[in-house]
């Protein structure tokens, strides 16, 4: 005979909790397995979460969105997490922050052409790391490792494409899922026509979205007129173009110059990446050159109210 559940004593299955908290089922399982964030009951059909579990998971998600590492806040009592959120400001430094994240499992999966293992490890890291850390300490360093291995002949083009495709898919999805506050400043991000390398710009979109900025990523190799039109329609505070530069980038430089010429004066033009100084020469005073993510985050700080 089924027990009647009293009001205030409800239990929720994991898929309902996923909808209530905004955390994916994979993230919920990873946080429980690795950090013990909650200890749900179980029946023959699976996990059952209480109202207190749901509240705690919501608070932990907010803390991660503010930049706190889940591994640091998971051990805090719920009241302490609530107090941490109430204080706001910069996240407290983590003792483990100086320890590089182990990327060997990702590297091994790419070397073996094991796309499923690569995806699992990347998803695990995405579940336990805040967006900023995932971009800065996983995606960009791993792309650098893959690029070096390709130049040294240790990886083929197909393996490089495997890694890039999986990173592009995950980072793009995460950037779209970050919550945006009402009235948040908006950015339009793309690469200029003729620039195919987009992952650095996607990482910038993820960092911006994780910081609460409305980041609209439009993809690679976008014509100048489309960039300007999107920025106008969105009433963007800035356009962000990723540009790797080089001697064969004349078409992309012409696109950047066209955006600089036609973008409304109230909308800033930021160019990020290794080619940022080169773009500043093409776009003149309109271009704010941001050669790395540190410079990009400082520019984001100017947009916050």
ROKEDREN-887798 format. One record per residue (C-alpha): x, y, z. Coordinates in steps of 0.05 Angstrom, whole numbers, plus 32768, in hexadecimal, padded with zeros to 4 digits. Last residue first. Example, Ala and Ser with C-alpha at 12.3 -4.5 7.8 and 13.67 -1.06 7.14 Angstrom:
residues 2
81117FEB808F 80F67FA6809C 
This chain:
residues 305
821383CF7EF7 8240839B7ED4 825B83B17E91 829F83C87EAA 82AB83847ECA 82A283637E86 82DE83897E6D 8308836E7EA6 82EE83287E95 830583307E4C 834A83487E61 8353830A7E8C 833682E07E54 836E82F37E24 838383247DED 834A83557DF9 8351838E7DC6 831B83C47DCC 830D83D77D84 82EA84197D74 832C843F7D74 8344841F7D34 832383E27D16 835E83C77CEE 839583D77D1F 836C83BF7D59 8361837E7D33 83AC83707D32 83AE837C7D7D 8373834B7D87 839183147D5B 83A282E57D94 835B82E87DAE 8326831B7DBD 830883567D97 82D983847DBC 82AC83B67D99 828383E37DC6 823B83F47DB6 8227843E7DC1 824C84537D82 821E84287D55 824683F37D2F 825284067CE7 829C84187CE4 82B583E77D19 828C83AF7CFA 82AB83BF7CB7 82F183BF7CD4 82E4837B7CF5 82CC835F7CB2 830A83797C8F 833583587CC4 831083177CB9 831E831A7C6E 8368832B7C79 837482F17CA9 83A982CC7C81 83E682EB7CA5 83CD82DA7CEA 839482ED7D18 836F82C17D49 833182ED7D4C 82F582E77D7A 82C3831F7D73 829D833C7DAF 8267836F7DA2 8256839C7DDD 821D83BA7E05 81EA83967DDA 81A783B57DC8 819383707DAF 817A838A7D6C 81B683B77D62 81E983817D75 81C7834F7D46 81C883807D0C 821283917D18 822883497D18 81FD83397CDB 821A83737CB4 8261835F7CC5 825983187CAB 825F82DF7CDE 829882AE7CD9 828A82867D18 824D82827D45 821782B27D5E 822482B07DA9 81F382DB7DD0 820F82E97E16 81E0830A7E48 821183187E82 820782F27EC3 825082E17ECE 824482997EB6 822982B67E75 826982DF7E6C 829782A47E7A 826E82777E4B 826F82AC7E14 82BA82B47E1C 82C282687E16 8299826B7DD5 82C882A27DBC 830482767DCA 82E1823C7DA8 82D282617D67 830B82587D37 82ED82627CF1 830082AC7CE6 82EE82C17C9F 82B082E87CB3 82BB83027CF9 82B482D47D36 827782DB7D61 825F82F97DA3 8226832A7DAF 822683437DF7 81ED83587E24 81EB837E7E65 81BC835E7E99 817983817EA0 815683437EBA 818983107ED1 81A482DC7EA1 81A782927EB3 81DD82677E93 81C082317E65 81D682507E22 821F82537E38 821B820B7E50 820181F27E0C 823782177DE5 826C81FD7E14 825581B57E0C 824E81B47DC0 828D81DC7DB2 82B681B07DE1 829D81717DBF 82AA818C7D79 82EF81A67D8B 830681647DAA 82EE813B7D6E 830B816D7D3D 834F81677D5D 8349811B7D58 8336811F7D0F 8371814E7D01 83A2811B7D1D 83C4811A7D60 840D810E7D73 842881327D36 844A81687D5F 841C819E7D43 83E081737D55 83F981687D9C 840381B27DA5 83BD81C27D8C 839F818C7DBA 83C381A87DF7 83AD81F07DE6 836581D87DDD 836B81B77E21 838481F77E41 8349821E7E23 831281EC7E36 832981D67E7B 8346820C7EA7 832A824D7E8A 82E782357E6C 82D682027EA2 82ED82327ED8 82C0826A7EBF 8284823B7EB7 828882217EFF 82A581DB7F06 8285819B7F1F 825381897EE8 827D81A57EAF 82B781787EC6 828A813B7EC4 826E814F7E80 82B581547E64 82C681107E80 828880F07E63 829181127E1F 82D980FB7E19 82C580B47E2C 828F80B47DF6 82BD80D17DC2 82F2809C7DCA 832280AB7D91 8358808B7DBC 838380CB7DBC 834580F47DCA 833380C97E06 837A80CD7E22 837A81197E1E 8337811F7E41 834E80EF7E78 839181157E7E 836F81597E8A 837D815B7ED5 836981A07EEE 83A581C97F04 83AB81D47F4F 83AE821F7F5F 836382237F6E 836681E97F9F 836882167FDB 832B82397FC0 832782857FC2 82E682A27FDC 82B782B77FA5 82B383017F95 827783287FAB 8236830C7FC6 822C830C8011 81E682EF800A 820182B57FE0 823382A28016 81FC82A7804B 81D082768024 820B8246801C 8217824C8067 81CE823C8075 81D381FE8048 820E81E2806E 825081E88047 827381AA802B 825981B57FE4 827481FD7FE3 82BC81EC7FD5 82B481B27FA3 827D81D97F80 82AF82107F70 829482557F7D 828B82827F40 824882A37F4B 8227826D7F21 824582397F4F 8224825C7F8B 81E1825F7F67 81E482157F58 81F482077FA1 81B8822F7FB7 818982097F87 81A681C77F9F 819A81DA7FE7 815181ED7FDA 814581AB7FB4 816381827FEC 813981A78020 80FA81997FF7 810C814F7FFA 812B81267FC2 811980DF7FAC 814D80B67F86 813B80777F5E 80FF804E7F4A 810480187F80 810C804D7FB5 8144807C7FC8 814B80B57FF9 817680EF7FE6 81B980FF8006 81CD81457FEF 820E81667FDA 823481247FE1 827081417FBB 8283810F7F85 824680E27F80 821381177F92 8231814E7F67 8238811D7F2C 81F181047F32 81D4814A7F34 820081607EFA 81EA81257ECF 81A081347EDF 81AB817B7EC8 81A581B37EFA 816F81E87EF1 815781DD7F38 810D81CC7F2F 811681AB7EEB 814F817E7F02 812981707F42 80EF81567F19 811F81297EF3 813D81107F34 80FC80FA7F53 80DC81287F87 80C781197FCE 809281407FF2 80908145803E 8075818C8044 803081728034 802A812B804C 803B80F0801F 800880B78022 802B80748025 801C80447FEB 800080008000 
